[in-house]
Amino acid sequence: MVRTFENTGYWALILGGSSGLGLASAKKLASEGMNICIIHRNSRAEMEAINMDFEKIRALNSKFLSFNKDILNSQHQAEIVAGMKEALGAEGKIRCLLHSIAKGNLKPMTGSESLSSDDFAITLQAMATSLYDWTKLISNENLFAEDARILAFTSEGSSKPLQNYGAVSAAKAALEAITRNIALEFAPFRLRANCIQAGVTDTRSLQMIPRSEKIIEHTKKRNPFKRLTTPDDVANVVSLLCSDEAAWINGCVIPVDGGEHLC
């Protein structure tokens, strides 16, 4: 196994990395020698299974840090940054800030239980503007590596309607717009920013969408390779975008779906 990031002092800060695409990316980067910090929000009942996954990351011989805190809470943000500074020490720097937050409202737009403006606002903050908040926070604290990568997970729902996906769709569209502007305005600080548009992946986030089984069935017929995207497919591209060779990719939305978007 090639450990590309061994002895570089590089860290990946993953927002929402206790499951799905974020967790798969953490495992991939750790296997290549990058140190990992995961910020997540999970109940005590969920932690037994999550800790088993975290132990697998530790076993990959990279430094590992996790915070079960509210990513959006300013006091928690300050506590996380203080803990990270201590862990990074004088030599450590954040090479990758990965946004993998899946905290969206899945109410319909019509009916007695329809979306409210507050539902939109909460979803937009969690799944879109938080990327900017954390980019600015880490930049202001001078914790980014000289050639850092800002990555965020989007979906085809950013441009195509899906039942009960209105608030998340708006957040994904906003996330892509924010990423493009980070790519432009933080370039003088040598930051690169891109979105990964993952194909339909059987994660907990997908399973929360009403009639997700129909989405899975349709995707398997639609995808040129007749299968779903896997978390490992996406994690591989996260790793590629963190490499030195990907330094000239900036401000893009990159489909990682086996050609699913073509059909």
N, C-alpha and C positions, 0 to 999 in steps of 0.2 A: 504494500500500500504506500503510495506517494503521499508524504505529509508536507504539502506545499507550504504551509504556514508555520511549520515547526521553528521554534526559537526566534520568531519575529516579534513577539510581544503583542501580537494582534488579538483583539477581542471582537466577538460578535455580540451586540446587544439586541436581543430579540423581544419585541413587544408582543406578548401573546404567544408564548412558545411551549405551552404545556400539552399541546395536542396538534394533530393535523399537519399542515404545511410548515408551521413554525417549528414544531418538534422535529420533524424530518430534516429540516434545514440545519437545526442545531446539531443533530447527530452527524450529518454529512460534514459540516465544517469542523466539528471536533475530531472526526476521523482523519482530517487533513492537518491537524495540529493547531487549529485556532481555539483560543480560550472562549468560553461561553458564559454569557449572563442572560438569564431568562427572567422576564417580569411577567407575572401571570396573576389571575384572580380566580381562585378555586375554593370550594368548600372543603371542610375537614373530611367529609365523606369521600371526596374525590381524590384526596391526597395520597392514599395508599398506592393506587395504580400509577399516579403521576410520579411519585418518588421512585418507583421501580424503573421508569423510563429515565429519570434523572441519574440513577445509579449506573445505567448503561452508558450515559454520556461521560460520567466520571471515570468509568473503566477504560475510556479511550485515551487516557493519559494526558488530558488537557485540563487546565484549571476550569472550575465550574462554580458559578454563583447563581442563586435564584432568590427572587423576592416575590412573596405572595402578597402583593399590595395593589391598590387602585392606581392604575397608570395615569388617570386623569386628575387625581387629587394632588394639589400643589404641595401639601405637607409630605405626602408619601414620595413625591418626586424628589424633594430635598433629601429625604432619608435614603432613597435609592442612590442618588448621585454621591452622597457622602460614603455610602458603602462601596460603591464602585471605585471611587478615588482610592480608598484604602486597598482594595484588591488589585487595582492596576499598578499601584506604586509609581515610581519615577519613570519606568521604562514602558509600561503598558499603554496602548492606545486603541481606540475603537476603529477597527477597519470597516465593520459592517453594522449599520443600523437597519434592522429588518422589521418592518411593520406587518404584523400578522394578527391584528385585532379583529375578532369576529363578534362584535357586540351590537347587533342590529335588530330593529323592530320589524317583525314580519306580519304585521296586521294588514288587512285589505284596505283599499281606499273607500269602499262603500259599506253601508250597513251600520248597525248600532255600535259595533266595536271597531270602527274605522280609525285610521291614522289621525293623530292630532299634530299640530305644529310642534308641540313638545317632543313627540315621538321622532319627528324628523330631526329636531335639534340635537337630541341625545345621540341618535344614530350618526349624524354628521360629525359630532365632536369625537365620538369613539373611533369611527372608522375612516375619518378623513383629516380633520384639523389637528388631531393628536400627532400626526406625522410631522407637521410643521412645528408644533410645540416642542417635541422631543429633539428635532433637528436643531432648533434654535438653542434649546437648553444645553445640549451636548457641545454645540459650537461655542456658546458663551463660556462654558467651563473649560474650553481648550482640551477636550478629551478625544477629539477625532485624530486619527492618523493623518499623515500628510496627503494620502491618496485614498480617502475613505469612500465607501459606497453606501448610498441610501437606497434601500429597496422596499417595495410595497407590493402586496398582493391585491390585484384587482380581478374582475371577472367580466365575462361577456355581457353581464347584466348592466354594465355601465352605459351601454348603448342600445340594448335590446330589452323590451319590457317583459316581465315575468310576473305571474300572479302572486300577489302578496309581497312583492320585492321592491315596492316603490321607494321606501325610505333607504333601503340598502343600495338600490340602483342609483339614487341621487348621491349617496355617500361615495360610491365607487367612482362616479363621474367626477365628483369634487376631488377625490384622492388623486386621480390622474392629472387633473389641472394643477393641483398643489405640487405634485411631483415635478411636473414640467417647469413650474416657476422656481422650485428649489434648484433644479438642474441649471437654470439660467442665472439666478441671483446668487447662488452659493458657489458658482464656478470659480470666482476669484479666490475662494478659500480652498480650492482643489477638491471639492466634493463633487461626486457624480451621483445622479439620481435617476432611477428607472423603475417602472412598474412591470411586474410579471403578471400577465393575464393567463391564469391557470385554466385549463379545461375542467370539465365537470369531474370532480374528485369525490370519492365516497368518504367524506369526513363527517364529524359530528355537526359541523355547520350546515352541510348539505342536508343531513337527516332532519334538521329542524325546519326546513322549508316544507310547507304543505305539499303533499303529493310528490315528494322527492323520488319515490319509486318509479313514477312515470317519467321523470327527468332522466333517471338512470337508464331506463329501458329505451327511451328515445335517443339518448346519446350513444349507446352501444350500436344502434343502427346507423346513426349519422356519421360517427367518427370514421375516417378512412381506414383506421386500423381495428375498428370494431371492438374497442375497449375503452374503459374510462382512463383518464389521467390518474397517475398514482402520486402520492406525496413524494416518493423518491424521484420521479420524473422532474418535479418542480425543484426539489432540493439540489439536484444536479446542476440546474441552471443558476440557482443562487450561488453555488460554488464557482461556476464559470464567471459570473459577473463580479465576483470578488477577486478574480485573478488579475495579475499585472497586465495580461494580454487584453483584458476587457476595458482598459482605461479610457478608450476613445468612444465608448458607448455611453451616451448621456441624453436624458430627456425622452426616452423611448417607452412605448408600451409593447412588450415582447410577448407574443402568444406562445404558450408552452402547452400544447394541446394535441400534438400529432396531426395537425391540419383540420381539427374540428371546426375552426372558424371559417373554413372554406365551403362548408356544406350547409 
